[in-house]
Amino acid sequence: MNVIVRRAVLFYADKYPQAKIALLTWYKEFSNTDYKNFNELKQVYGNASIIANNRVIFNIKGNEYRLIVSVNFKQLAAYIIWFGTHKEYDKIDAATIAFDVKILNYKS
């Protein structure tokens, strides 16, 4: 899968240093596999959940963190919408939260 806006991965890895290794591991694994549909993705990420707008929720670092990714299976592309702790995740609406465009200005 082509993960668009790699800068988001780096931003969140720096923002949450405790999750950096787990997030970068997810990114490497996810980027190196093409998923044609959610069922194929689910075979690899058993705890992943699909919600509205082809958004997939991943548990990162043993469910301490949540990652929201928009996946276009036809285009084999995805982009990270949001990442944070499970506690922070409980305070948002995963189906409607928007990508923070300020991340585009992030320099690692």
Biopython code that builds the backbone (N, CA, C, O; Angstrom):
import numpy as np
from Bio.PDB.StructureBuilder import StructureBuilder

atoms = [
    (1, "MET", "N", (0.853, -1.184, 0.000)),
    (1, "MET", "CA", (0.000, 0.000, 0.000)),
    (1, "MET", "C", (0.892, 1.238, 0.000)),
    (1, "MET", "O", (1.924, 1.293, 0.668)),
    (2, "ASN", "N", (0.467, 2.196, -0.749)),
    (2, "ASN", "CA", (1.164, 3.469, -0.765)),
    (2, "ASN", "C", (0.569, 4.347, 0.338)),
    (2, "ASN", "O", (-0.592, 4.749, 0.257)),
    (3, "VAL", "N", (1.353, 4.637, 1.350)),
    (3, "VAL", "CA", (0.890, 5.506, 2.433)),
    (3, "VAL", "C", (1.238, 6.938, 2.040)),
    (3, "VAL", "O", (2.405, 7.331, 2.018)),
    (4, "ILE", "N", (0.207, 7.698, 1.734)),
    (4, "ILE", "CA", (0.370, 9.082, 1.324)),
    (4, "ILE", "C", (0.626, 9.926, 2.571)),
    (4, "ILE", "O", (0.081, 9.645, 3.638)),
    (5, "VAL", "N", (1.431, 10.927, 2.438)),
    (5, "VAL", "CA", (1.810, 11.842, 3.519)),
    (5, "VAL", "C", (2.566, 11.078, 4.619)),
    (5, "VAL", "O", (2.116, 10.973, 5.760)),
    (6, "ARG", "N", (3.706, 10.565, 4.232)),
    (6, "ARG", "CA", (4.586, 9.873, 5.184)),
    (6, "ARG", "C", (4.938, 10.780, 6.363)),
    (6, "ARG", "O", (5.221, 10.303, 7.463)),
    (7, "ARG", "N", (4.918, 12.063, 6.126)),
    (7, "ARG", "CA", (5.223, 13.046, 7.164)),
    (7, "ARG", "C", (4.327, 12.866, 8.391)),
    (7, "ARG", "O", (4.748, 13.153, 9.511)),
    (8, "ALA", "N", (3.106, 12.397, 8.190)),
    (8, "ALA", "CA", (2.198, 12.168, 9.319)),
    (8, "ALA", "C", (2.743, 11.085, 10.240)),
    (8, "ALA", "O", (2.639, 11.195, 11.461)),
    (9, "VAL", "N", (3.316, 10.051, 9.664)),
    (9, "VAL", "CA", (3.910, 8.971, 10.470)),
    (9, "VAL", "C", (5.037, 9.548, 11.324)),
    (9, "VAL", "O", (5.118, 9.278, 12.522)),
    (10, "LEU", "N", (5.896, 10.337, 10.704)),
    (10, "LEU", "CA", (7.025, 10.920, 11.426)),
    (10, "LEU", "C", (6.554, 11.899, 12.504)),
    (10, "LEU", "O", (7.116, 11.938, 13.599)),
    (11, "PHE", "N", (5.526, 12.684, 12.194)),
    (11, "PHE", "CA", (4.965, 13.623, 13.167)),
    (11, "PHE", "C", (4.474, 12.881, 14.406)),
    (11, "PHE", "O", (4.825, 13.238, 15.530)),
    (12, "TYR", "N", (3.668, 11.858, 14.198)),
    (12, "TYR", "CA", (3.109, 11.124, 15.337)),
    (12, "TYR", "C", (4.175, 10.305, 16.070)),
    (12, "TYR", "O", (4.081, 10.124, 17.284)),
    (13, "ALA", "N", (5.174, 9.815, 15.362)),
    (13, "ALA", "CA", (6.264, 9.087, 16.018)),
    (13, "ALA", "C", (7.036, 10.011, 16.955)),
    (13, "ALA", "O", (7.474, 9.587, 18.024)),
    (14, "ASP", "N", (7.201, 11.268, 16.559)),
    (14, "ASP", "CA", (7.873, 12.236, 17.433)),
    (14, "ASP", "C", (6.959, 12.717, 18.557)),
    (14, "ASP", "O", (7.418, 12.952, 19.675)),
    (15, "LYS", "N", (5.681, 12.862, 18.266)),
    (15, "LYS", "CA", (4.724, 13.332, 19.282)),
    (15, "LYS", "C", (4.525, 12.288, 20.379)),
    (15, "LYS", "O", (4.334, 12.639, 21.543)),
    (16, "TYR", "N", (4.569, 11.004, 20.010)),
    (16, "TYR", "CA", (4.369, 9.907, 20.966)),
    (16, "TYR", "C", (5.598, 8.995, 20.946)),
    (16, "TYR", "O", (5.548, 7.909, 20.368)),
    (17, "PRO", "N", (6.694, 9.419, 21.568)),
    (17, "PRO", "CA", (7.928, 8.619, 21.502)),
    (17, "PRO", "C", (7.783, 7.210, 22.076)),
    (17, "PRO", "O", (8.518, 6.307, 21.675)),
    (18, "GLN", "N", (6.845, 7.004, 23.009)),
    (18, "GLN", "CA", (6.630, 5.667, 23.568)),
    (18, "GLN", "C", (6.066, 4.708, 22.525)),
    (18, "GLN", "O", (6.214, 3.492, 22.647)),
    (19, "ALA", "N", (5.426, 5.253, 21.508)),
    (19, "ALA", "CA", (4.803, 4.430, 20.463)),
    (19, "ALA", "C", (5.604, 4.436, 19.164)),
    (19, "ALA", "O", (5.190, 3.822, 18.181)),
    (20, "LYS", "N", (6.728, 5.112, 19.151)),
    (20, "LYS", "CA", (7.485, 5.303, 17.912)),
    (20, "LYS", "C", (7.839, 3.989, 17.218)),
    (20, "LYS", "O", (7.580, 3.835, 16.024)),
    (21, "ILE", "N", (8.422, 3.053, 17.941)),
    (21, "ILE", "CA", (8.839, 1.795, 17.324)),
    (21, "ILE", "C", (7.631, 1.031, 16.788)),
    (21, "ILE", "O", (7.669, 0.510, 15.674)),
    (22, "ALA", "N", (6.563, 0.962, 17.575)),
    (22, "ALA", "CA", (5.361, 0.237, 17.141)),
    (22, "ALA", "C", (4.734, 0.897, 15.916)),
    (22, "ALA", "O", (4.289, 0.206, 14.999)),
    (23, "LEU", "N", (4.699, 2.225, 15.895)),
    (23, "LEU", "CA", (4.101, 2.937, 14.763)),
    (23, "LEU", "C", (4.952, 2.767, 13.504)),
    (23, "LEU", "O", (4.418, 2.517, 12.424)),
    (24, "LEU", "N", (6.259, 2.901, 13.640)),
    (24, "LEU", "CA", (7.134, 2.729, 12.476)),
    (24, "LEU", "C", (7.121, 1.288, 11.972)),
    (24, "LEU", "O", (7.245, 1.051, 10.770)),
    (25, "THR", "N", (6.973, 0.332, 12.878)),
    (25, "THR", "CA", (6.852, -1.078, 12.479)),
    (25, "THR", "C", (5.571, -1.283, 11.681)),
    (25, "THR", "O", (5.579, -1.937, 10.638)),
    (26, "TRP", "N", (4.461, -0.718, 12.180)),
    (26, "TRP", "CA", (3.196, -0.805, 11.441)),
    (26, "TRP", "C", (3.373, -0.210, 10.046)),
    (26, "TRP", "O", (2.965, -0.811, 9.052)),
    (27, "TYR", "N", (3.977, 0.961, 9.978)),
    (27, "TYR", "CA", (4.145, 1.645, 8.696)),
    (27, "TYR", "C", (4.937, 0.780, 7.709)),
    (27, "TYR", "O", (4.542, 0.631, 6.553)),
    (28, "LYS", "N", (6.037, 0.221, 8.165)),
    (28, "LYS", "CA", (6.877, -0.607, 7.285)),
    (28, "LYS", "C", (6.113, -1.834, 6.803)),
    (28, "LYS", "O", (6.132, -2.152, 5.614)),
    (29, "GLU", "N", (5.440, -2.524, 7.721)),
    (29, "GLU", "CA", (4.676, -3.725, 7.350)),
    (29, "GLU", "C", (3.524, -3.385, 6.416)),
    (29, "GLU", "O", (3.317, -4.052, 5.402)),
    (30, "PHE", "N", (2.778, -2.344, 6.764)),
    (30, "PHE", "CA", (1.606, -1.954, 5.978)),
    (30, "PHE", "C", (2.016, -1.502, 4.581)),
    (30, "PHE", "O", (1.356, -1.845, 3.601)),
    (31, "SER", "N", (3.095, -0.738, 4.482)),
    (31, "SER", "CA", (3.563, -0.212, 3.201)),
    (31, "SER", "C", (4.073, -1.307, 2.270)),
    (31, "SER", "O", (4.068, -1.141, 1.050)),
    (32, "ASN", "N", (4.506, -2.406, 2.835)),
    (32, "ASN", "CA", (5.093, -3.471, 2.015)),
    (32, "ASN", "C", (4.092, -4.527, 1.560)),
    (32, "ASN", "O", (4.490, -5.538, 0.983)),
    (33, "THR", "N", (2.821, -4.316, 1.803)),
    (33, "THR", "CA", (1.801, -5.279, 1.399)),
    (33, "THR", "C", (0.662, -4.549, 0.701)),
    (33, "THR", "O", (0.244, -3.480, 1.146)),
    (34, "ASP", "N", (0.165, -5.112, -0.375)),
    (34, "ASP", "CA", (-1.005, -4.556, -1.053)),
    (34, "ASP", "C", (-2.238, -5.357, -0.639)),
    (34, "ASP", "O", (-2.285, -6.578, -0.786)),
    (35, "TYR", "N", (-3.218, -4.651, -0.124)),
    (35, "TYR", "CA", (-4.473, -5.286, 0.290)),
    (35, "TYR", "C", (-5.537, -4.916, -0.734)),
    (35, "TYR", "O", (-5.774, -3.736, -0.995)),
    (36, "LYS", "N", (-6.172, -5.919, -1.306)),
    (36, "LYS", "CA", (-7.204, -5.666, -2.312)),
    (36, "LYS", "C", (-8.569, -5.383, -1.700)),
    (36, "LYS", "O", (-9.457, -4.844, -2.361)),
    (37, "ASN", "N", (-8.730, -5.756, -0.414)),
    (37, "ASN", "CA", (-9.997, -5.508, 0.268)),
    (37, "ASN", "C", (-9.781, -5.627, 1.776)),
    (37, "ASN", "O", (-8.709, -6.018, 2.238)),
    (38, "PHE", "N", (-10.819, -5.283, 2.525)),
    (38, "PHE", "CA", (-10.695, -5.303, 3.980)),
    (38, "PHE", "C", (-10.462, -6.705, 4.515)),
    (38, "PHE", "O", (-9.750, -6.873, 5.505)),
    (39, "ASN", "N", (-11.046, -7.715, 3.886)),
    (39, "ASN", "CA", (-10.852, -9.090, 4.356)),
    (39, "ASN", "C", (-9.381, -9.500, 4.307)),
    (39, "ASN", "O", (-8.898, -10.170, 5.220)),
    (40, "GLU", "N", (-8.670, -9.108, 3.260)),
    (40, "GLU", "CA", (-7.240, -9.401, 3.186)),
    (40, "GLU", "C", (-6.474, -8.664, 4.289)),
    (40, "GLU", "O", (-5.576, -9.227, 4.916)),
    (41, "LEU", "N", (-6.834, -7.420, 4.511)),
    (41, "LEU", "CA", (-6.191, -6.642, 5.564)),
    (41, "LEU", "C", (-6.462, -7.262, 6.932)),
    (41, "LEU", "O", (-5.566, -7.335, 7.774)),
    (42, "LYS", "N", (-7.677, -7.699, 7.148)),
    (42, "LYS", "CA", (-8.092, -8.282, 8.430)),
    (42, "LYS", "C", (-7.333, -9.582, 8.727)),
    (42, "LYS", "O", (-7.111, -9.911, 9.892)),
    (43, "GLN", "N", (-6.938, -10.315, 7.695)),
    (43, "GLN", "CA", (-6.160, -11.537, 7.914)),
    (43, "GLN", "C", (-4.804, -11.224, 8.552)),
    (43, "GLN", "O", (-4.268, -12.039, 9.302)),
    (44, "VAL", "N", (-4.256, -10.056, 8.257)),
    (44, "VAL", "CA", (-2.966, -9.651, 8.819)),
    (44, "VAL", "C", (-3.156, -8.893, 10.125)),
    (44, "VAL", "O", (-2.431, -9.122, 11.093)),
    (45, "TYR", "N", (-4.125, -7.996, 10.151)),
    (45, "TYR", "CA", (-4.410, -7.167, 11.329)),
    (45, "TYR", "C", (-5.769, -7.587, 11.896)),
    (45, "TYR", "O", (-6.794, -6.963, 11.622)),
    (46, "GLY", "N", (-5.751, -8.635, 12.673)),
    (46, "GLY", "CA", (-6.982, -9.217, 13.193)),
    (46, "GLY", "C", (-7.823, -8.289, 14.036)),
    (46, "GLY", "O", (-9.040, -8.461, 14.108)),
    (47, "ASN", "N", (-7.210, -7.306, 14.676)),
    (47, "ASN", "CA", (-7.963, -6.375, 15.525)),
    (47, "ASN", "C", (-8.417, -5.126, 14.791)),
    (47, "ASN", "O", (-9.058, -4.259, 15.385)),
    (48, "ALA", "N", (-8.094, -5.019, 13.510)),
    (48, "ALA", "CA", (-8.501, -3.843, 12.737)),
    (48, "ALA", "C", (-10.019, -3.819, 12.577)),
    (48, "ALA", "O", (-10.671, -4.858, 12.475)),
    (49, "SER", "N", (-10.556, -2.609, 12.557)),
    (49, "SER", "CA", (-12.004, -2.423, 12.365)),
    (49, "SER", "C", (-12.211, -1.421, 11.244)),
    (49, "SER", "O", (-11.489, -0.429, 11.139)),
    (50, "ILE", "N", (-13.200, -1.689, 10.409)),
    (50, "ILE", "CA", (-13.534, -0.739, 9.349)),
    (50, "ILE", "C", (-14.774, 0.028, 9.780)),
    (50, "ILE", "O", (-15.717, -0.542, 10.329)),
    (51, "ILE", "N", (-14.757, 1.342, 9.520)),
    (51, "ILE", "CA", (-15.904, 2.181, 9.857)),
    (51, "ILE", "C", (-16.282, 2.979, 8.609)),
    (51, "ILE", "O", (-15.863, 2.635, 7.504)),
    (52, "ALA", "N", (-17.051, 4.016, 8.776)),
    (52, "ALA", "CA", (-17.525, 4.828, 7.654)),
    (52, "ALA", "C", (-16.374, 5.370, 6.810)),
    (52, "ALA", "O", (-15.256, 5.549, 7.294)),
    (53, "ASN", "N", (-16.669, 5.622, 5.556)),
    (53, "ASN", "CA", (-15.739, 6.251, 4.621)),
    (53, "ASN", "C", (-14.447, 5.460, 4.414)),
    (53, "ASN", "O", (-13.386, 6.046, 4.197)),
    (54, "ASN", "N", (-14.535, 4.142, 4.479)),
    (54, "ASN", "CA", (-13.356, 3.276, 4.307)),
    (54, "ASN", "C", (-12.230, 3.608, 5.274)),
    (54, "ASN", "O", (-11.054, 3.456, 4.943)),
    (55, "ARG", "N", (-12.585, 4.051, 6.443)),
    (55, "ARG", "CA", (-11.592, 4.302, 7.480)),
    (55, "ARG", "C", (-11.370, 3.013, 8.257)),
    (55, "ARG", "O", (-12.310, 2.305, 8.619)),
    (56, "VAL", "N", (-10.101, 2.735, 8.499)),
    (56, "VAL", "CA", (-9.739, 1.536, 9.243)),
    (56, "VAL", "C", (-9.063, 1.973, 10.542)),
    (56, "VAL", "O", (-8.199, 2.850, 10.546)),
    (57, "ILE", "N", (-9.473, 1.345, 11.636)),
    (57, "ILE", "CA", (-8.901, 1.624, 12.951)),
    (57, "ILE", "C", (-7.937, 0.492, 13.281)),
    (57, "ILE", "O", (-8.302, -0.683, 13.246)),
    (58, "PHE", "N", (-6.706, 0.863, 13.601)),
    (58, "PHE", "CA", (-5.684, -0.100, 13.999)),
    (58, "PHE", "C", (-5.342, 0.099, 15.471)),
    (58, "PHE", "O", (-5.273, 1.230, 15.951)),
    (59, "ASN", "N", (-5.132, -0.989, 16.173)),
    (59, "ASN", "CA", (-4.602, -0.943, 17.533)),
    (59, "ASN", "C", (-3.086, -0.989, 17.410)),
    (59, "ASN", "O", (-2.529, -1.869, 16.754)),
    (60, "ILE", "N", (-2.440, -0.045, 18.039)),
    (60, "ILE", "CA", (-0.983, 0.039, 17.979)),
    (60, "ILE", "C", (-0.426, -0.105, 19.396)),
    (60, "ILE", "O", (-0.975, 0.439, 20.354)),
    (61, "LYS", "N", (0.636, -0.822, 19.503)),
    (61, "LYS", "CA", (1.325, -1.063, 20.777)),
    (61, "LYS", "C", (0.374, -1.683, 21.785)),
    (61, "LYS", "O", (0.149, -1.141, 22.868)),
    (62, "GLY", "N", (-0.176, -2.822, 21.411)),
    (62, "GLY", "CA", (-1.032, -3.560, 22.330)),
    (62, "GLY", "C", (-2.290, -2.825, 22.727)),
    (62, "GLY", "O", (-2.763, -2.977, 23.853)),
    (63, "ASN", "N", (-2.842, -2.032, 21.827)),
    (63, "ASN", "CA", (-4.077, -1.298, 22.043)),
    (63, "ASN", "C", (-3.900, -0.085, 22.958)),
    (63, "ASN", "O", (-4.890, 0.490, 23.411)),
    (64, "GLU", "N", (-2.663, 0.311, 23.235)),
    (64, "GLU", "CA", (-2.434, 1.550, 23.997)),
    (64, "GLU", "C", (-2.723, 2.768, 23.127)),
    (64, "GLU", "O", (-3.085, 3.831, 23.631)),
    (65, "TYR", "N", (-2.561, 2.603, 21.816)),
    (65, "TYR", "CA", (-2.755, 3.686, 20.864)),
    (65, "TYR", "C", (-3.699, 3.232, 19.767)),
    (65, "TYR", "O", (-3.841, 2.041, 19.490)),
    (66, "ARG", "N", (-4.350, 4.227, 19.143)),
    (66, "ARG", "CA", (-5.244, 3.952, 18.019)),
    (66, "ARG", "C", (-4.787, 4.772, 16.822)),
    (66, "ARG", "O", (-4.342, 5.913, 16.948)),
    (67, "LEU", "N", (-4.913, 4.154, 15.668)),
    (67, "LEU", "CA", (-4.525, 4.775, 14.414)),
    (67, "LEU", "C", (-5.716, 4.715, 13.463)),
    (67, "LEU", "O", (-6.286, 3.649, 13.231)),
    (68, "ILE", "N", (-6.084, 5.865, 12.919)),
    (68, "ILE", "CA", (-7.175, 5.931, 11.949)),
    (68, "ILE", "C", (-6.563, 6.191, 10.577)),
    (68, "ILE", "O", (-5.854, 7.177, 10.374)),
    (69, "VAL", "N", (-6.848, 5.294, 9.647)),
    (69, "VAL", "CA", (-6.286, 5.371, 8.302)),
    (69, "VAL", "C", (-7.424, 5.275, 7.296)),
    (69, "VAL", "O", (-8.303, 4.422, 7.417)),
    (70, "SER", "N", (-7.399, 6.151, 6.307)),
    (70, "SER", "CA", (-8.342, 6.058, 5.197)),
    (70, "SER", "C", (-7.696, 5.193, 4.129)),
    (70, "SER", "O", (-6.590, 5.479, 3.672)),
    (71, "VAL", "N", (-8.392, 4.133, 3.734)),
    (71, "VAL", "CA", (-7.820, 3.173, 2.787)),
    (71, "VAL", "C", (-8.656, 3.137, 1.510)),
    (71, "VAL", "O", (-9.878, 2.996, 1.547)),
    (72, "ASN", "N", (-7.966, 3.269, 0.388)),
    (72, "ASN", "CA", (-8.593, 3.100, -0.921)),
    (72, "ASN", "C", (-8.024, 1.812, -1.508)),
    (72, "ASN", "O", (-6.927, 1.803, -2.066)),
    (73, "PHE", "N", (-8.771, 0.742, -1.378)),
    (73, "PHE", "CA", (-8.280, -0.565, -1.815)),
    (73, "PHE", "C", (-8.084, -0.633, -3.326)),
    (73, "PHE", "O", (-7.169, -1.312, -3.792)),
    (74, "LYS", "N", (-8.911, 0.044, -4.093)),
    (74, "LYS", "CA", (-8.776, 0.016, -5.551)),
    (74, "LYS", "C", (-7.488, 0.702, -6.010)),
    (74, "LYS", "O", (-6.835, 0.247, -6.949)),
    (75, "GLN", "N", (-7.134, 1.780, -5.352)),
    (75, "GLN", "CA", (-5.931, 2.529, -5.716)),
    (75, "GLN", "C", (-4.685, 2.038, -4.975)),
    (75, "GLN", "O", (-3.577, 2.506, -5.235)),
    (76, "LEU", "N", (-4.876, 1.083, -4.040)),
    (76, "LEU", "CA", (-3.777, 0.581, -3.202)),
    (76, "LEU", "C", (-3.070, 1.732, -2.490)),
    (76, "LEU", "O", (-1.843, 1.795, -2.427)),
    (77, "ALA", "N", (-3.882, 2.633, -1.961)),
    (77, "ALA", "CA", (-3.350, 3.818, -1.295)),
    (77, "ALA", "C", (-4.069, 4.044, 0.035)),
    (77, "ALA", "O", (-5.220, 3.650, 0.225)),
    (78, "ALA", "N", (-3.345, 4.691, 0.939)),
    (78, "ALA", "CA", (-3.912, 4.985, 2.249)),
    (78, "ALA", "C", (-3.279, 6.259, 2.797)),
    (78, "ALA", "O", (-2.153, 6.613, 2.449)),
    (79, "TYR", "N", (-4.024, 6.934, 3.656)),
    (79, "TYR", "CA", (-3.394, 8.052, 4.361)),
    (79, "TYR", "C", (-3.856, 8.066, 5.801)),
    (79, "TYR", "O", (-4.992, 7.725, 6.130)),
    (80, "ILE", "N", (-2.928, 8.474, 6.641)),
    (80, "ILE", "CA", (-3.186, 8.528, 8.079)),
    (80, "ILE", "C", (-4.005, 9.764, 8.378)),
    (80, "ILE", "O", (-3.641, 10.877, 7.997)),
    (81, "ILE", "N", (-5.116, 9.556, 9.062)),
    (81, "ILE", "CA", (-5.976, 10.668, 9.438)),
    (81, "ILE", "C", (-5.669, 11.132, 10.851)),
    (81, "ILE", "O", (-5.620, 12.332, 11.121)),
    (82, "TRP", "N", (-5.463, 10.174, 11.758)),
    (82, "TRP", "CA", (-5.303, 10.534, 13.176)),
    (82, "TRP", "C", (-4.567, 9.424, 13.908)),
    (82, "TRP", "O", (-4.681, 8.252, 13.550)),
    (83, "PHE", "N", (-3.809, 9.801, 14.939)),
    (83, "PHE", "CA", (-3.142, 8.844, 15.821)),
    (83, "PHE", "C", (-3.117, 9.429, 17.221)),
    (83, "PHE", "O", (-2.877, 10.623, 17.398)),
    (84, "GLY", "N", (-3.363, 8.591, 18.211)),
    (84, "GLY", "CA", (-3.296, 9.052, 19.594)),
    (84, "GLY", "C", (-3.513, 7.903, 20.561)),
    (84, "GLY", "O", (-3.666, 6.748, 20.165)),
    (85, "THR", "N", (-3.522, 8.250, 21.828)),
    (85, "THR", "CA", (-3.724, 7.236, 22.857)),
    (85, "THR", "C", (-5.161, 6.729, 22.806)),
    (85, "THR", "O", (-6.045, 7.370, 22.238)),
    (86, "HIS", "N", (-5.368, 5.581, 23.404)),
    (86, "HIS", "CA", (-6.723, 5.021, 23.462)),
    (86, "HIS", "C", (-7.649, 5.993, 24.187)),
    (86, "HIS", "O", (-8.802, 6.163, 23.790)),
    (87, "LYS", "N", (-7.157, 6.626, 25.239)),
    (87, "LYS", "CA", (-7.959, 7.589, 26.005)),
    (87, "LYS", "C", (-8.354, 8.783, 25.130)),
    (87, "LYS", "O", (-9.491, 9.251, 25.191)),
    (88, "GLU", "N", (-7.408, 9.277, 24.311)),
    (88, "GLU", "CA", (-7.716, 10.380, 23.393)),
    (88, "GLU", "C", (-8.717, 9.937, 22.327)),
    (88, "GLU", "O", (-9.603, 10.699, 21.940)),
    (89, "TYR", "N", (-8.569, 8.711, 21.862)),
    (89, "TYR", "CA", (-9.459, 8.156, 20.844)),
    (89, "TYR", "C", (-10.906, 8.136, 21.340)),
    (89, "TYR", "O", (-11.834, 8.395, 20.574)),
    (90, "ASP", "N", (-11.088, 7.830, 22.605)),
    (90, "ASP", "CA", (-12.435, 7.768, 23.170)),
    (90, "ASP", "C", (-13.141, 9.123, 23.155)),
    (90, "ASP", "O", (-14.359, 9.182, 23.323)),
    (91, "LYS", "N", (-12.395, 10.209, 22.957)),
    (91, "LYS", "CA", (-12.967, 11.561, 22.980)),
    (91, "LYS", "C", (-13.261, 12.114, 21.592)),
    (91, "LYS", "O", (-13.770, 13.229, 21.472)),
    (92, "ILE", "N", (-12.952, 11.359, 20.542)),
    (92, "ILE", "CA", (-13.176, 11.849, 19.179)),
    (92, "ILE", "C", (-14.223, 11.001, 18.466)),
    (92, "ILE", "O", (-14.605, 9.933, 18.945)),
    (93, "ASP", "N", (-14.673, 11.483, 17.334)),
    (93, "ASP", "CA", (-15.541, 10.703, 16.458)),
    (93, "ASP", "C", (-14.681, 10.217, 15.296)),
    (93, "ASP", "O", (-14.363, 10.983, 14.386)),
    (94, "ALA", "N", (-14.316, 8.966, 15.332)),
    (94, "ALA", "CA", (-13.398, 8.399, 14.349)),
    (94, "ALA", "C", (-13.929, 8.483, 12.921)),
    (94, "ALA", "O", (-13.148, 8.514, 11.970)),
    (95, "ALA", "N", (-15.238, 8.520, 12.766)),
    (95, "ALA", "CA", (-15.843, 8.548, 11.429)),
    (95, "ALA", "C", (-15.774, 9.934, 10.788)),
    (95, "ALA", "O", (-15.864, 10.058, 9.567)),
    (96, "THR", "N", (-15.616, 10.977, 11.609)),
    (96, "THR", "CA", (-15.669, 12.329, 11.047)),
    (96, "THR", "C", (-14.433, 13.172, 11.316)),
    (96, "THR", "O", (-14.288, 14.236, 10.715)),
    (97, "ILE", "N", (-13.543, 12.741, 12.191)),
    (97, "ILE", "CA", (-12.378, 13.568, 12.498)),
    (97, "ILE", "C", (-11.583, 13.831, 11.222)),
    (97, "ILE", "O", (-11.400, 12.940, 10.393)),
    (98, "ALA", "N", (-11.118, 15.065, 11.081)),
    (98, "ALA", "CA", (-10.387, 15.465, 9.877)),
    (98, "ALA", "C", (-8.887, 15.393, 10.115)),
    (98, "ALA", "O", (-8.412, 15.513, 11.244)),
    (99, "PHE", "N", (-8.162, 15.197, 9.041)),
    (99, "PHE", "CA", (-6.714, 15.235, 9.074)),
    (99, "PHE", "C", (-6.273, 16.638, 9.464)),
    (99, "PHE", "O", (-6.806, 17.619, 8.945)),
    (100, "ASP", "N", (-5.313, 16.746, 10.366)),
    (100, "ASP", "CA", (-4.785, 18.039, 10.802)),
    (100, "ASP", "C", (-3.774, 18.525, 9.765)),
    (100, "ASP", "O", (-2.651, 18.024, 9.712)),
    (101, "VAL", "N", (-4.161, 19.487, 8.951)),
    (101, "VAL", "CA", (-3.299, 19.949, 7.852)),
    (101, "VAL", "C", (-2.015, 20.603, 8.355)),
    (101, "VAL", "O", (-1.072, 20.758, 7.579)),
    (102, "LYS", "N", (-1.948, 20.989, 9.623)),
    (102, "LYS", "CA", (-0.713, 21.570, 10.166)),
    (102, "LYS", "C", (0.428, 20.543, 10.120)),
    (102, "LYS", "O", (1.601, 20.917, 10.123)),
    (103, "ILE", "N", (0.087, 19.271, 10.078)),
    (103, "ILE", "CA", (1.097, 18.218, 9.994)),
    (103, "ILE", "C", (1.909, 18.357, 8.699)),
    (103, "ILE", "O", (3.074, 17.961, 8.653)),
    (104, "LEU", "N", (1.308, 18.909, 7.664)),
    (104, "LEU", "CA", (2.004, 19.073, 6.389)),
    (104, "LEU", "C", (3.214, 19.997, 6.502)),
    (104, "LEU", "O", (4.121, 19.936, 5.672)),
    (105, "ASN", "N", (3.230, 20.848, 7.521)),
    (105, "ASN", "CA", (4.355, 21.765, 7.735)),
    (105, "ASN", "C", (5.405, 21.181, 8.655)),
    (105, "ASN", "O", (6.418, 21.828, 8.919)),
    (106, "TYR", "N", (5.188, 19.973, 9.149)),
    (106, "TYR", "CA", (6.101, 19.350, 10.107)),
    (106, "TYR", "C", (7.410, 18.987, 9.442)),
    (106, "TYR", "O", (7.434, 18.447, 8.336)),
    (107, "LYS", "N", (8.498, 19.290, 10.129)),
    (107, "LYS", "CA", (9.836, 18.907, 9.664)),
    (107, "LYS", "C", (10.491, 18.105, 10.771)),
    (107, "LYS", "O", (10.615, 18.579, 11.901)),
    (108, "SER", "N", (10.913, 16.882, 10.446)),
    (108, "SER", "CA", (11.531, 16.024, 11.464)),
    (108, "SER", "C", (12.998, 16.347, 11.634)),
    (108, "SER", "O", (13.677, 15.723, 12.450)),
]
sb = StructureBuilder()
sb.init_structure("model")
sb.init_model(0)
sb.init_chain("A")
sb.init_seg("    ")
for serial, (resi, resn, name, xyz) in enumerate(atoms, 1):
    if name == "N":
        sb.init_residue(resn, " ", resi, " ")
    sb.init_atom(name, np.array(xyz, "f"), 0.0, 1.0, " ", f" {name:<3s}", serial, name[0])
structure = sb.get_structure()
